[in-house]
Amino acid sequence: MMARRMFRALPGPLPVRIILATIIFVVAFIALMFAYDWMGANLLDSGGTIS
């Protein structure tokens, strides 16, 4: 339900809203992948042994 409300809040006719939603989804996915990569490199265990 929330996704429909957010989609309907986008400006323009249906084809424009579809393009905008696709662009927003791709940008959010790329940002999420960068965040996961940063967390993996800086916050998680590197896999080394404890001496």
N, CA, C and O atoms as a Tripos MOL2 file, in Angstrom:
@<TRIPOS>MOLECULE
protein
  204   203    51     0     0
PROTEIN
NO_CHARGES

@<TRIPOS>ATOM
      1 N           0.8130   -1.1960    0.0000 N.3       1 MET1
      2 CA          0.0000    0.0000    0.0000 C.3       1 MET1
      3 C           0.8580    1.2620    0.0000 C.2       1 MET1
      4 O           0.5500    2.2330   -0.6910 O.2       1 MET1
      5 N           1.9260    1.2360    0.7760 N.am      2 MET2
      6 CA          2.7790    2.4130    0.8410 C.3       2 MET2
      7 C           3.4680    2.6710   -0.5020 C.2       2 MET2
      8 O           3.6480    3.8220   -0.9020 O.2       2 MET2
      9 N           3.8490    1.5970   -1.1910 N.am      3 ALA3
     10 CA          4.5090    1.7620   -2.4870 C.3       3 ALA3
     11 C           3.5500    2.3870   -3.4970 C.2       3 ALA3
     12 O           3.9570    3.2270   -4.2990 O.2       3 ALA3
     13 N           2.3000    1.9880   -3.4630 N.am      4 ARG4
     14 CA          1.3190    2.5930   -4.3800 C.3       4 ARG4
     15 C           1.1390    4.0700   -4.0920 C.2       4 ARG4
     16 O           1.0570    4.8860   -5.0110 O.2       4 ARG4
     17 N           1.0780    4.4140   -2.8010 N.am      5 ARG5
     18 CA          0.9160    5.8160   -2.4250 C.3       5 ARG5
     19 C           2.1120    6.6440   -2.8880 C.2       5 ARG5
     20 O           1.9480    7.7590   -3.3840 O.2       5 ARG5
     21 N           3.3240    6.0900   -2.7210 N.am      6 MET6
     22 CA          4.5300    6.8090   -3.1590 C.3       6 MET6
     23 C           4.5560    6.9290   -4.6810 C.2       6 MET6
     24 O           4.9510    7.9670   -5.2120 O.2       6 MET6
     25 N           4.1370    5.8730   -5.3890 N.am      7 PHE7
     26 CA          4.1180    5.9220   -6.8520 C.3       7 PHE7
     27 C           3.1130    6.9580   -7.3410 C.2       7 PHE7
     28 O           3.3990    7.7070   -8.2750 O.2       7 PHE7
     29 N           1.9470    7.0040   -6.7190 N.am      8 ARG8
     30 CA          0.9280    7.9720   -7.1280 C.3       8 ARG8
     31 C           1.3230    9.3980   -6.7990 C.2       8 ARG8
     32 O           0.8050   10.3340   -7.4080 O.2       8 ARG8
     33 N           2.2410    9.5860   -5.8380 N.am      9 ALA9
     34 CA          2.6860   10.9310   -5.4690 C.3       9 ALA9
     35 C           3.6850   11.5040   -6.4650 C.2       9 ALA9
     36 O           3.9500   12.7060   -6.4540 O.2       9 ALA9
     37 N           4.2420   10.6530   -7.3290 N.am     10 LEU10
     38 CA          5.1830   11.1500   -8.3290 C.3      10 LEU10
     39 C           4.4570   12.0360   -9.3360 C.2      10 LEU10
     40 O           3.2930   11.7960   -9.6560 O.2      10 LEU10
     41 N           5.1500   13.0670   -9.8360 N.am     11 PRO11
     42 CA          4.4920   13.9910  -10.7680 C.3      11 PRO11
     43 C           4.4130   13.4250  -12.1840 C.2      11 PRO11
     44 O           5.1990   12.5620  -12.5730 O.2      11 PRO11
     45 N           3.4530   13.9310  -12.9360 N.am     12 GLY12
     46 CA          3.3660   13.6220  -14.3490 C.3      12 GLY12
     47 C           2.4230   12.4860  -14.6860 C.2      12 GLY12
     48 O           1.8530   11.8470  -13.8010 O.2      12 GLY12
     49 N           2.2640   12.2400  -15.9870 N.am     13 PRO13
     50 CA          1.4170   11.1330  -16.4330 C.3      13 PRO13
     51 C           2.0800    9.7780  -16.1570 C.2      13 PRO13
     52 O           3.2350    9.7150  -15.7350 O.2      13 PRO13
     53 N           1.3450    8.7180  -16.3980 N.am     14 LEU14
     54 CA          1.8070    7.3720  -16.0500 C.3      14 LEU14
     55 C           3.1700    7.0100  -16.6460 C.2      14 LEU14
     56 O           4.0130    6.4970  -15.9090 O.2      14 LEU14
     57 N           3.4400    7.2500  -17.9500 N.am     15 PRO15
     58 CA          4.7700    6.8830  -18.4710 C.3      15 PRO15
     59 C           5.9170    7.6190  -17.7670 C.2      15 PRO15
     60 O           6.9830    7.0460  -17.5410 O.2      15 PRO15
     61 N           5.6930    8.8740  -17.4270 N.am     16 VAL16
     62 CA          6.7210    9.6580  -16.7320 C.3      16 VAL16
     63 C           6.9260    9.1110  -15.3210 C.2      16 VAL16
     64 O           8.0580    9.0210  -14.8480 O.2      16 VAL16
     65 N           5.8330    8.7480  -14.6490 N.am     17 ARG17
     66 CA          5.9470    8.1820  -13.3000 C.3      17 ARG17
     67 C           6.6740    6.8510  -13.3190 C.2      17 ARG17
     68 O           7.4390    6.5520  -12.4010 O.2      17 ARG17
     69 N           6.4510    6.0480  -14.3460 N.am     18 ILE18
     70 CA          7.1490    4.7590  -14.4520 C.3      18 ILE18
     71 C           8.6470    4.9840  -14.6290 C.2      18 ILE18
     72 O           9.4560    4.3060  -13.9960 O.2      18 ILE18
     73 N           9.0160    5.9260  -15.4820 N.am     19 ILE19
     74 CA         10.4340    6.2300  -15.7020 C.3      19 ILE19
     75 C          11.0680    6.7780  -14.4260 C.2      19 ILE19
     76 O          12.1720    6.3750  -14.0610 O.2      19 ILE19
     77 N          10.3800    7.6930  -13.7460 N.am     20 LEU20
     78 CA         10.9040    8.2520  -12.4920 C.3      20 LEU20
     79 C          11.0590    7.1750  -11.4270 C.2      20 LEU20
     80 O          12.0680    7.1440  -10.7230 O.2      20 LEU20
     81 N          10.0850    6.3050  -11.3010 N.am     21 ALA21
     82 CA         10.1630    5.2370  -10.3040 C.3      21 ALA21
     83 C          11.3270    4.3000  -10.6050 C.2      21 ALA21
     84 O          12.0100    3.8430   -9.6880 O.2      21 ALA21
     85 N          11.5540    4.0130  -11.8760 N.am     22 THR22
     86 CA         12.6700    3.1530  -12.2600 C.3      22 THR22
     87 C          14.0060    3.8110  -11.9190 C.2      22 THR22
     88 O          14.9060    3.1580  -11.3920 O.2      22 THR22
     89 N          14.1300    5.0830  -12.2160 N.am     23 ILE23
     90 CA         15.3650    5.8100  -11.9190 C.3      23 ILE23
     91 C          15.6080    5.8540  -10.4120 C.2      23 ILE23
     92 O          16.7310    5.6270   -9.9600 O.2      23 ILE23
     93 N          14.5690    6.1440   -9.6340 N.am     24 ILE24
     94 CA         14.7020    6.1990   -8.1850 C.3      24 ILE24
     95 C          15.1060    4.8380   -7.6360 C.2      24 ILE24
     96 O          15.9560    4.7540   -6.7500 O.2      24 ILE24
     97 N          14.5000    3.7670   -8.1560 N.am     25 PHE25
     98 CA         14.8220    2.4160   -7.6970 C.3      25 PHE25
     99 C          16.2800    2.0740   -7.9920 C.2      25 PHE25
    100 O          16.9710    1.5290   -7.1300 O.2      25 PHE25
    101 N          16.7530    2.3840   -9.1900 N.am     26 VAL26
    102 CA         18.1380    2.0690   -9.5690 C.3      26 VAL26
    103 C          19.1280    2.8580   -8.7180 C.2      26 VAL26
    104 O          20.1310    2.3040   -8.2680 O.2      26 VAL26
    105 N          18.8640    4.1270   -8.4940 N.am     27 VAL27
    106 CA         19.7580    4.9540   -7.6720 C.3      27 VAL27
    107 C          19.7820    4.4420   -6.2290 C.2      27 VAL27
    108 O          20.8450    4.3800   -5.6120 O.2      27 VAL27
    109 N          18.6200    4.0780   -5.6920 N.am     28 ALA28
    110 CA         18.5730    3.5490   -4.3230 C.3      28 ALA28
    111 C          19.3150    2.2220   -4.2320 C.2      28 ALA28
    112 O          20.0010    1.9720   -3.2410 O.2      28 ALA28
    113 N          19.1940    1.3720   -5.2400 N.am     29 PHE29
    114 CA         19.8910    0.0860   -5.2460 C.3      29 PHE29
    115 C          21.4020    0.2860   -5.2910 C.2      29 PHE29
    116 O          22.1360   -0.3930   -4.5730 O.2      29 PHE29
    117 N          21.8710    1.2030   -6.1210 N.am     30 ILE30
    118 CA         23.3090    1.4760   -6.2130 C.3      30 ILE30
    119 C          23.8250    2.0390   -4.8910 C.2      30 ILE30
    120 O          24.8990    1.6510   -4.4320 O.2      30 ILE30
    121 N          23.0680    2.9520   -4.2720 N.am     31 ALA31
    122 CA         23.4750    3.5080   -2.9770 C.3      31 ALA31
    123 C          23.5300    2.4170   -1.9150 C.2      31 ALA31
    124 O          24.4300    2.4200   -1.0740 O.2      31 ALA31
    125 N          22.5870    1.4900   -1.9410 N.am     32 LEU32
    126 CA         22.5870    0.3910   -0.9840 C.3      32 LEU32
    127 C          23.8000   -0.5100   -1.1780 C.2      32 LEU32
    128 O          24.3940   -0.9620   -0.1990 O.2      32 LEU32
    129 N          24.1740   -0.7740   -2.4180 N.am     33 MET33
    130 CA         25.3440   -1.6050   -2.6800 C.3      33 MET33
    131 C          26.6330   -0.9260   -2.2050 C.2      33 MET33
    132 O          27.5220   -1.5860   -1.6660 O.2      33 MET33
    133 N          26.7310    0.3910   -2.4050 N.am     34 PHE34
    134 CA         27.8940    1.1190   -1.8980 C.3      34 PHE34
    135 C          27.9310    1.0800   -0.3730 C.2      34 PHE34
    136 O          28.9990    0.9230    0.2170 O.2      34 PHE34
    137 N          26.7750    1.2200    0.2640 N.am     35 ALA35
    138 CA         26.7230    1.1690    1.7300 C.3      35 ALA35
    139 C          27.1480   -0.2100    2.2310 C.2      35 ALA35
    140 O          27.9190   -0.3030    3.1870 O.2      35 ALA35
    141 N          26.6610   -1.2820    1.6050 N.am     36 TYR36
    142 CA         27.0530   -2.6300    2.0050 C.3      36 TYR36
    143 C          28.5400   -2.8680    1.7750 C.2      36 TYR36
    144 O          29.1980   -3.5140    2.5900 O.2      36 TYR36
    145 N          29.0660   -2.3560    0.6830 N.am     37 ASP37
    146 CA         30.4920   -2.5150    0.4010 C.3      37 ASP37
    147 C          31.3250   -1.7790    1.4440 C.2      37 ASP37
    148 O          32.3330   -2.3040    1.9160 O.2      37 ASP37
    149 N          30.9100   -0.5620    1.8060 N.am     38 TRP38
    150 CA         31.6300    0.2030    2.8240 C.3      38 TRP38
    151 C          31.5760   -0.5090    4.1710 C.2      38 TRP38
    152 O          32.5890   -0.6120    4.8630 O.2      38 TRP38
    153 N          30.3870   -1.0010    4.5440 N.am     39 MET39
    154 CA         30.2690   -1.7080    5.8230 C.3      39 MET39
    155 C          31.1400   -2.9610    5.8310 C.2      39 MET39
    156 O          31.7730   -3.2690    6.8410 O.2      39 MET39
    157 N          31.1750   -3.6750    4.7290 N.am     40 GLY40
    158 CA         31.9830   -4.8760    4.6590 C.3      40 GLY40
    159 C          33.4670   -4.5840    4.7560 C.2      40 GLY40
    160 O          34.2170   -5.3680    5.3380 O.2      40 GLY40
    161 N          33.8980   -3.4680    4.1940 N.am     41 ALA41
    162 CA         35.3200   -3.1230    4.2100 C.3      41 ALA41
    163 C          35.7610   -2.4990    5.5360 C.2      41 ALA41
    164 O          36.9160   -2.6520    5.9330 O.2      41 ALA41
    165 N          34.8540   -1.8000    6.2230 N.am     42 ASN42
    166 CA         35.2610   -1.0420    7.3970 C.3      42 ASN42
    167 C          34.7380   -1.5560    8.7300 C.2      42 ASN42
    168 O          35.3680   -1.3250    9.7630 O.2      42 ASN42
    169 N          33.6310   -2.2300    8.7350 N.am     43 LEU43
    170 CA         33.0230   -2.6060   10.0030 C.3      43 LEU43
    171 C          33.0750   -4.0930   10.2950 C.2      43 LEU43
    172 O          33.0570   -4.4860   11.4610 O.2      43 LEU43
    173 N          33.1390   -4.9250    9.2780 N.am     44 LEU44
    174 CA         33.0780   -6.3550    9.4950 C.3      44 LEU44
    175 C          34.4890   -6.9530    9.5750 C.2      44 LEU44
    176 O          35.4740   -6.3060    9.2190 O.2      44 LEU44
    177 N          34.5600   -8.1700   10.0380 N.am     45 ASP45
    178 CA         35.8360   -8.8750   10.2010 C.3      45 ASP45
    179 C          36.4840   -9.1000    8.8250 C.2      45 ASP45
    180 O          35.8090   -9.4640    7.8630 O.2      45 ASP45
    181 N          37.7820   -8.8820    8.7540 N.am     46 SER46
    182 CA         38.4850   -9.0420    7.4830 C.3      46 SER46
    183 C          38.7880  -10.4980    7.1800 C.2      46 SER46
    184 O          39.2240  -10.8080    6.0710 O.2      46 SER46
    185 N          38.5750  -11.3850    8.1090 N.am     47 GLY47
    186 CA         38.8350  -12.7960    7.8830 C.3      47 GLY47
    187 C          40.2250  -13.2180    8.2910 C.2      47 GLY47
    188 O          40.6060  -14.3660    8.0660 O.2      47 GLY47
    189 N          40.9990  -12.3210    8.8880 N.am     48 GLY48
    190 CA         42.3480  -12.6560    9.3300 C.3      48 GLY48
    191 C          42.3240  -13.4830   10.6120 C.2      48 GLY48
    192 O          41.2860  -13.6110   11.2610 O.2      48 GLY48
    193 N          43.4400  -14.0230   10.9540 N.am     49 THR49
    194 CA         43.5230  -14.8270   12.1790 C.3      49 THR49
    195 C          43.9110  -13.9570   13.3620 C.2      49 THR49
    196 O          44.5620  -12.9250   13.2030 O.2      49 THR49
    197 N          43.5090  -14.3800   14.5350 N.am     50 ILE50
    198 CA         43.8530  -13.6590   15.7600 C.3      50 ILE50
    199 C          45.1660  -14.2310   16.2800 C.2      50 ILE50
    200 O          45.2920  -15.4460   16.4320 O.2      50 ILE50
    201 N          46.1520  -13.3660   16.5560 N.am     51 SER51
    202 CA         47.4370  -13.8750   17.0380 C.3      51 SER51
    203 C          47.7050  -13.4960   18.4710 C.2      51 SER51
    204 O          48.7490  -13.8520   19.0190 O.2      51 SER51
@<TRIPOS>BOND
     1     1     2 1
     2     2     3 1
     3     3     4 2
     4     3     5 am
     5     5     6 1
     6     6     7 1
     7     7     8 2
     8     7     9 am
     9     9    10 1
    10    10    11 1
    11    11    12 2
    12    11    13 am
    13    13    14 1
    14    14    15 1
    15    15    16 2
    16    15    17 am
    17    17    18 1
    18    18    19 1
    19    19    20 2
    20    19    21 am
    21    21    22 1
    22    22    23 1
    23    23    24 2
    24    23    25 am
    25    25    26 1
    26    26    27 1
    27    27    28 2
    28    27    29 am
    29    29    30 1
    30    30    31 1
    31    31    32 2
    32    31    33 am
    33    33    34 1
    34    34    35 1
    35    35    36 2
    36    35    37 am
    37    37    38 1
    38    38    39 1
    39    39    40 2
    40    39    41 am
    41    41    42 1
    42    42    43 1
    43    43    44 2
    44    43    45 am
    45    45    46 1
    46    46    47 1
    47    47    48 2
    48    47    49 am
    49    49    50 1
    50    50    51 1
    51    51    52 2
    52    51    53 am
    53    53    54 1
    54    54    55 1
    55    55    56 2
    56    55    57 am
    57    57    58 1
    58    58    59 1
    59    59    60 2
    60    59    61 am
    61    61    62 1
    62    62    63 1
    63    63    64 2
    64    63    65 am
    65    65    66 1
    66    66    67 1
    67    67    68 2
    68    67    69 am
    69    69    70 1
    70    70    71 1
    71    71    72 2
    72    71    73 am
    73    73    74 1
    74    74    75 1
    75    75    76 2
    76    75    77 am
    77    77    78 1
    78    78    79 1
    79    79    80 2
    80    79    81 am
    81    81    82 1
    82    82    83 1
    83    83    84 2
    84    83    85 am
    85    85    86 1
    86    86    87 1
    87    87    88 2
    88    87    89 am
    89    89    90 1
    90    90    91 1
    91    91    92 2
    92    91    93 am
    93    93    94 1
    94    94    95 1
    95    95    96 2
    96    95    97 am
    97    97    98 1
    98    98    99 1
    99    99   100 2
   100    99   101 am
   101   101   102 1
   102   102   103 1
   103   103   104 2
   104   103   105 am
   105   105   106 1
   106   106   107 1
   107   107   108 2
   108   107   109 am
   109   109   110 1
   110   110   111 1
   111   111   112 2
   112   111   113 am
   113   113   114 1
   114   114   115 1
   115   115   116 2
   116   115   117 am
   117   117   118 1
   118   118   119 1
   119   119   120 2
   120   119   121 am
   121   121   122 1
   122   122   123 1
   123   123   124 2
   124   123   125 am
   125   125   126 1
   126   126   127 1
   127   127   128 2
   128   127   129 am
   129   129   130 1
   130   130   131 1
   131   131   132 2
   132   131   133 am
   133   133   134 1
   134   134   135 1
   135   135   136 2
   136   135   137 am
   137   137   138 1
   138   138   139 1
   139   139   140 2
   140   139   141 am
   141   141   142 1
   142   142   143 1
   143   143   144 2
   144   143   145 am
   145   145   146 1
   146   146   147 1
   147   147   148 2
   148   147   149 am
   149   149   150 1
   150   150   151 1
   151   151   152 2
   152   151   153 am
   153   153   154 1
   154   154   155 1
   155   155   156 2
   156   155   157 am
   157   157   158 1
   158   158   159 1
   159   159   160 2
   160   159   161 am
   161   161   162 1
   162   162   163 1
   163   163   164 2
   164   163   165 am
   165   165   166 1
   166   166   167 1
   167   167   168 2
   168   167   169 am
   169   169   170 1
   170   170   171 1
   171   171   172 2
   172   171   173 am
   173   173   174 1
   174   174   175 1
   175   175   176 2
   176   175   177 am
   177   177   178 1
   178   178   179 1
   179   179   180 2
   180   179   181 am
   181   181   182 1
   182   182   183 1
   183   183   184 2
   184   183   185 am
   185   185   186 1
   186   186   187 1
   187   187   188 2
   188   187   189 am
   189   189   190 1
   190   190   191 1
   191   191   192 2
   192   191   193 am
   193   193   194 1
   194   194   195 1
   195   195   196 2
   196   195   197 am
   197   197   198 1
   198   198   199 1
   199   199   200 2
   200   199   201 am
   201   201   202 1
   202   202   203 1
   203   203   204 2
@<TRIPOS>SUBSTRUCTURE
     1 MET1         2 RESIDUE 1 A MET
     2 MET2         6 RESIDUE 1 A MET
     3 ALA3        10 RESIDUE 1 A ALA
     4 ARG4        14 RESIDUE 1 A ARG
     5 ARG5        18 RESIDUE 1 A ARG
     6 MET6        22 RESIDUE 1 A MET
     7 PHE7        26 RESIDUE 1 A PHE
     8 ARG8        30 RESIDUE 1 A ARG
     9 ALA9        34 RESIDUE 1 A ALA
    10 LEU10       38 RESIDUE 1 A LEU
    11 PRO11       42 RESIDUE 1 A PRO
    12 GLY12       46 RESIDUE 1 A GLY
    13 PRO13       50 RESIDUE 1 A PRO
    14 LEU14       54 RESIDUE 1 A LEU
    15 PRO15       58 RESIDUE 1 A PRO
    16 VAL16       62 RESIDUE 1 A VAL
    17 ARG17       66 RESIDUE 1 A ARG
    18 ILE18       70 RESIDUE 1 A ILE
    19 ILE19       74 RESIDUE 1 A ILE
    20 LEU20       78 RESIDUE 1 A LEU
    21 ALA21       82 RESIDUE 1 A ALA
    22 THR22       86 RESIDUE 1 A THR
    23 ILE23       90 RESIDUE 1 A ILE
    24 ILE24       94 RESIDUE 1 A ILE
    25 PHE25       98 RESIDUE 1 A PHE
    26 VAL26      102 RESIDUE 1 A VAL
    27 VAL27      106 RESIDUE 1 A VAL
    28 ALA28      110 RESIDUE 1 A ALA
    29 PHE29      114 RESIDUE 1 A PHE
    30 ILE30      118 RESIDUE 1 A ILE
    31 ALA31      122 RESIDUE 1 A ALA
    32 LEU32      126 RESIDUE 1 A LEU
    33 MET33      130 RESIDUE 1 A MET
    34 PHE34      134 RESIDUE 1 A PHE
    35 ALA35      138 RESIDUE 1 A ALA
    36 TYR36      142 RESIDUE 1 A TYR
    37 ASP37      146 RESIDUE 1 A ASP
    38 TRP38      150 RESIDUE 1 A TRP
    39 MET39      154 RESIDUE 1 A MET
    40 GLY40      158 RESIDUE 1 A GLY
    41 ALA41      162 RESIDUE 1 A ALA
    42 ASN42      166 RESIDUE 1 A ASN
    43 LEU43      170 RESIDUE 1 A LEU
    44 LEU44      174 RESIDUE 1 A LEU
    45 ASP45      178 RESIDUE 1 A ASP
    46 SER46      182 RESIDUE 1 A SER
    47 GLY47      186 RESIDUE 1 A GLY
    48 GLY48      190 RESIDUE 1 A GLY
    49 THR49      194 RESIDUE 1 A THR
    50 ILE50      198 RESIDUE 1 A ILE
    51 SER51      202 RESIDUE 1 A SER
